[in-house]
Amino acid sequence: MAASGGTLNCEDFSMFQEVLKVMRNIDDRIVHALNTTVPTVSFSGKVDATQTCKELYESMMDAHLSRDKAIKSCIAQTSEEVAQLRKQRAKDGENLTLIKLLRKEQTKLKLMQSELNVEEVVNDRSVKLFSERCRIHYTPPKVK
């Protein structure tokens, strides 16, 4: 899965988290972006706040969507790996190496699933901050 910071590696959870961190830059810097692009009352005539808010909203939503796809893609890939390992364990239940590998993949799957929760919190925070600053300039379309 391509990302702005590189390729999302589903095999190595540390690299997976590192790429997500880079992909979350827009959300981490939302306050700064809002402060520098959305005008205060005294500067409202010099900048098109509606267009600025719309562009910021669209880039924020694109980032949210791409991260969601990336996380879900890795979850699906890891789930498939866990399913394969379970089939192998059913055939050879005494293989300790296989059991350890299965546990490792299951742990990685749980960690990736927890990233969905982190993603929800990050997205909610960004949308709330955006709404507070841009609500009078731009109303985003309702998400289905």
C-alpha positions as CSV (number, residue, x, y, z in Angstrom):
1,M,0.0,0.0,0.0
2,A,1.6,3.2,-1.1
3,A,1.8,6.0,1.4
4,S,3.2,9.6,1.3
5,G,6.1,8.5,3.5
6,G,6.9,5.3,1.6
7,T,5.5,1.9,1.4
8,L,3.4,0.5,4.2
9,N,5.0,-2.7,5.4
10,C,2.5,-5.0,6.9
11,E,5.2,-7.6,7.9
12,D,7.1,-5.4,10.4
13,F,4.7,-3.7,12.9
14,S,7.3,-1.1,13.9
15,M,7.7,0.0,10.2
16,F,3.9,-0.1,9.9
17,Q,3.6,2.3,12.8
18,E,6.3,4.5,11.5
19,V,4.6,5.0,8.1
20,L,1.3,5.7,9.8
21,K,3.0,8.3,11.9
22,V,4.2,10.0,8.7
23,M,0.8,9.7,7.2
24,R,-0.8,11.3,10.3
25,N,1.3,14.5,9.8
26,I,-1.7,16.5,8.5
27,D,-3.7,15.6,11.6
28,D,-0.8,16.3,14.0
29,R,-0.4,19.8,12.4
30,I,-4.1,20.6,12.0
31,V,-4.0,23.4,14.6
32,H,-1.0,25.0,12.9
33,A,-2.6,24.7,9.5
34,L,-5.9,26.2,10.7
35,N,-4.0,29.1,12.4
36,T,-2.0,29.9,9.3
37,T,-4.7,29.5,6.7
38,V,-8.0,30.5,8.3
39,P,-8.1,34.3,8.8
40,T,-9.1,36.0,11.9
41,V,-11.9,38.7,11.7
42,S,-9.4,41.5,11.0
43,F,-7.9,39.7,8.0
44,S,-11.1,38.1,6.7
45,G,-11.1,40.2,3.5
46,K,-7.6,39.3,2.4
47,V,-8.0,35.5,2.2
48,D,-10.8,33.4,0.7
49,A,-11.6,31.4,3.9
50,T,-14.2,29.3,2.3
51,Q,-11.8,28.0,-0.4
52,T,-9.0,27.6,2.1
53,C,-11.2,25.6,4.5
54,K,-12.6,23.5,1.7
55,E,-9.1,22.6,0.5
56,L,-7.9,21.8,4.0
57,Y,-11.0,19.6,4.6
58,E,-10.5,17.7,1.3
59,S,-6.8,17.1,2.1
60,M,-7.7,16.0,5.6
61,M,-10.4,13.6,4.3
62,D,-8.0,12.2,1.7
63,A,-5.5,11.5,4.4
64,H,-8.1,9.8,6.6
65,L,-9.3,7.6,3.7
66,S,-5.8,6.6,2.6
67,R,-4.8,5.6,6.2
68,D,-8.0,3.7,6.7
69,K,-7.4,1.8,3.5
70,A,-3.8,1.1,4.5
71,I,-4.7,-0.2,8.0
72,K,-7.5,-2.3,6.7
73,S,-5.3,-3.7,3.9
74,C,-2.7,-4.8,6.5
75,I,-5.3,-6.2,8.8
76,A,-6.7,-8.3,5.9
77,Q,-3.2,-9.5,4.9
78,T,-2.3,-10.4,8.5
79,S,-5.6,-12.1,9.0
80,E,-5.0,-14.3,6.0
81,E,-1.5,-15.1,7.4
82,V,-3.1,-16.1,10.7
83,A,-5.7,-18.3,8.9
84,Q,-2.9,-20.1,7.0
85,L,-0.9,-20.7,10.2
86,R,-4.0,-22.0,12.0
87,K,-4.5,-24.5,9.1
88,Q,-0.9,-25.6,9.4
89,R,-1.2,-25.9,13.2
90,A,-4.3,-28.1,12.8
91,K,-2.2,-30.5,10.7
92,D,0.9,-30.3,12.9
93,G,-0.2,-29.2,16.4
94,E,3.1,-30.2,18.1
95,N,5.3,-27.9,16.0
96,L,6.6,-25.3,18.6
97,T,8.1,-23.0,15.9
98,L,4.7,-22.9,14.1
99,I,2.8,-22.2,17.4
100,K,5.2,-19.3,18.2
101,L,4.9,-17.9,14.8
102,L,1.1,-18.1,15.0
103,R,1.1,-16.3,18.4
104,K,3.4,-13.6,16.9
105,E,1.1,-13.1,14.0
106,Q,-2.0,-13.0,16.2
107,T,-0.4,-10.4,18.4
108,K,0.5,-8.3,15.4
109,L,-3.1,-8.6,14.1
110,K,-4.4,-7.3,17.5
111,L,-2.0,-4.4,17.4
112,M,-3.1,-3.5,13.9
113,Q,-6.7,-3.7,14.9
114,S,-6.0,-1.3,17.8
115,E,-4.6,1.1,15.2
116,L,-8.1,1.4,13.9
117,N,-9.1,2.7,17.3
118,V,-6.2,5.2,17.4
119,E,-7.2,6.3,13.9
120,E,-10.8,7.0,15.0
121,V,-9.5,9.2,17.9
122,V,-7.1,11.1,15.6
123,N,-9.8,11.6,13.0
124,D,-12.4,12.7,15.5
125,R,-9.9,15.2,17.0
126,S,-9.0,16.7,13.6
127,V,-12.7,17.0,12.5
128,K,-13.6,18.7,15.8
129,L,-10.8,21.2,15.5
130,F,-11.6,21.8,11.8
131,S,-15.3,22.4,12.7
132,E,-14.4,24.8,15.5
133,R,-12.4,27.0,13.2
134,C,-14.1,26.6,9.8
135,R,-17.7,26.2,10.6
136,I,-18.6,29.7,9.6
137,H,-16.6,29.6,6.4
138,Y,-17.3,26.1,5.1
139,T,-19.8,23.3,5.8
140,P,-18.5,19.9,4.7
141,P,-20.8,17.5,3.0
142,K,-22.6,15.0,5.2
143,V,-20.7,11.7,5.3
144,K,-23.0,8.6,4.7
